[in-house]
Amino acid sequence: MDSAYRAALARIHDDAFGFIATGAAKMLLAGLRLNGIAGGEVVELACGGGISSRMIVDGGFSVRGYDISRDMIEIARERVPEGEFEVCSLYDAELPEGSVAVTAIGEAFNYRFDERAGLDSMRSVLERARESLVPGGILLFDVAQPGRGMPRLEHTVWEGEGWEVSSEVIERPGTNTLERRITSRTGHELATVDVELHRLALYDHEAVFAMLREVGFDPATLASYAEDYRFSAGHGGFYAVKL
């Protein structure tokens, strides 16, 4: 498995891009309350730095989080000492019976840090998630789809206190793949440079929706994660309930 979200990028991502996790956690907690579930264990696949995990625990639930990034897991353990966190591919994560929710926020199924990434492996996780969930339990996740990037190189720069990160993104038409070359600059005068190459498989929205129905969920398509993050072209969310 490729090294992913190393120390610099993990801290930058946690500092600047937590709004996706925040919105997802708000939606999840509201949905659990609506389904009459007031407590229990939530499993977070690709939990990142634990932003959503913190909100879930504060909402009265326990949390078990997995992430392929050791640095992300260190942040999560600092933020949520009550949680259980493990460095692990989402394809190897344990999904305990009796869980009330399973999440995979932030294009978790798309990343090819684990060479098993693909629709077949996603289906296996979805099947295991359904088996683990209580009736009324929720599966919440999002995927990158064709159209997420452009067939020409896109260059974007973000800046924060003590850091700068730039991303070069290109989607390869006809291959359903996308590449992000991410350069992090930190330290004195931003002199410390680290570069990561993130490869993503892109999935058709309708294929994922149909898969959710096939494995026994009642799925819905999301326009946003609460008011915090609105999905754009080539990025879609799914809210699926075990009946």
N, C-alpha and C positions, 0 to 999 in steps of 0.2 A: 504493500500500500504506500502511496506517495505521502510525503510529509505535507501537512495541510495546516493553514492558519497557525504559523509559528508565532513566537512571542510578540514580535512587533505588530503583525497584522491582527493577531487575536485581540490585543489591547486596543488598537485603533477601531476595529469592528465593534467591540464592546462599547467604546466611548461614543461612537458617532452613528451607529446603525441599529441601535436597540429598539427603534420605534416599531419595527416589524414584529419583534417578539412581544412588545408591550401590547400592540393591538390584538395579536393572536391570543394572548393570555386573557385579555378582557372578554373577547368573544367566547373563549372556552368556559370561563367561569360563569358567564351569563347563561350559556347553554346548559351547563350542568345544573344550575339552579332551576332553570325552566323544566328540566327533566326530573326534578325532585331528588337530585343527588347532592347531599350536603357534605360528604366526606369520602375518603378513600384514596387509593393510590393512582397518581397520574404518571405515565411513562413518557419521557421526552426523548425522542430520537433526534440526534444532532441538537443537543440542548444549548450549545454555545456557552457563553459566559454565565448562564443561569438567570438572565433578566426575567424571562417568563417563569422560571422555576421559583424565583423569589415571590412573585405575585401569586402563584398557585399555592405555595405554602402559607402565605399571609391570608389567603382565602379559605383556609381551613382544611387543606388537603396535604397528603404526603407526596413526595416526588422522588422518582428514580430517573436519573439522567445519564445519557450516553453521548459521547462525541469522539470522533476520530482524532481530534486535536488535543494533545496533552496540555497545551497551554490554555486552551479554552476550559478544560476541566479544572485546571488550577484556579482560574477565575471563578468558576461556578462554586467550587468548594469554599472559597473565601466569602462569596456573597451569600451562600445558602448552607451554612454548616449543618443544618438539620436534614439536608437531603442526602441521598445516596448517589454518588457519581462514579462513573467508570469510563476509562479510555477504551473505546470499543467501536467497531464498525456497526452501523445500524442493522446490517444483515446478520450479525451475530448476537444482537442484543436480546436479553431475556425479557419476555413479555409475560409477567405473572398473571395467573388466573385470578379473576376478580378485580382487575384494574377498572377504573371508571373512565379513563381517557388515555388515548395515545396521540402524541403530536409528532410532526416531522416538519418543522418550520424552516423556511429559508432555502427552498430548492434542495432539500436534503437528499431526495431520491435521484436527483440529476447528477450530482458530483461523481466523477470517475476517480476519486482518490482510491476507491476500492474497485478493482477491475470487474467485480461481479455486477456493477450497476447496470440496470436495464429493466425492461418491463417484466421479464420473468421473475427477477429477484424482487421487484416491487410487489408483484402479485403474491409471492410467498410471504412477505412481511404483512401485507394486508390481510391475508388469510389467518396468519397467526394473531394479528391484532384483533380480528373479529372473535377468534376463539377465546382470547384473554379477557375481553370486555364483558361487563355486566349488561343486562338489558337496559337500554337507554344510554349506554356508554357512548362516548364520542371519539371519532377519529378526525383529526384536524391537520391538514397539510397543504402545501402548495407545490407546484411544479413549473419549471421553465418549459416553454413550448416553442415550436417553430415561430420565428418572428421576434424572439426575445432580443436578438441583436440585429445588426445590419450586415449585408454582404460586403461592406467596406469597413475599414478599421475605424472604430470610434475611440476617441481619447478623452478621458475625463479626469479632473484633478479635484481632490478635497483636501482641506487644510483644517487643522485643529491646534490646540495648545501643545506644542512640542512635537508635532508630527505633520507629515504630508503623505498622501497616498495618491497614486495615479493608476488608472486602469485603462488598458488597451483591449478592446473587445472586438471580436469578429465572429460572425456566424457563417458557417460553410454550407451554402445552399445545396440541397440534395443529399446531405449526409446526416441531417438532424443532429449536428454537433455545434458547440459553441466553445470558444476559448477566451479566457480572460488572463492577460498578463498583468499582474498587480505588483507595483513597486512601492515599497514602504520606506520612508525616510524618517529617522528619529535621531535623538541624541543632540549633542552640541552642534549647532549650525546645520542640523539635519544631515550630518555627515555619515551616519550609519544607514546603509542601504541593504534591503533584503528584497528579493524578487521571488514571487510564486507564480506558477502557471496552473490555472484551474481549467480543467476540461469538463464540459457538461454534455450529457446526452439530453436531447430535447424530445418531449413526449406530446403526442396529439391529445388535446383536451378530451375529445369525445371517447377516445380509446380508454383513458383513465376513468372517466365517468362510467363507461360500460363495465369496466373491470370491477368497480366498486359494487355495482348491482349484482354482478355475477358471483361475487364472493359473499353476498348476503347483507350488504349495507343499504340503507336508505340515504342516498347522497343528494347534496345540493351544491350548486356552483356559487362561489363567493365573488362579490364585486370588491370587497375590501376586508381587512382585519379591523373591525370596529371603525373608529374615526381616525385611526393613526396611520393606516397605510392603505392606499387604493391601488388595486392591481392595474397594471398597464398592459399594453400589447405584448403578447408572448409570455405572459405570466398569469397563472390562474390558481385560485384556491378552492379547496374542497372541504365541505363539512358533512360528515357521514355519521349516521346514528345506527347502532345495533338495535334492531327491533326485538 
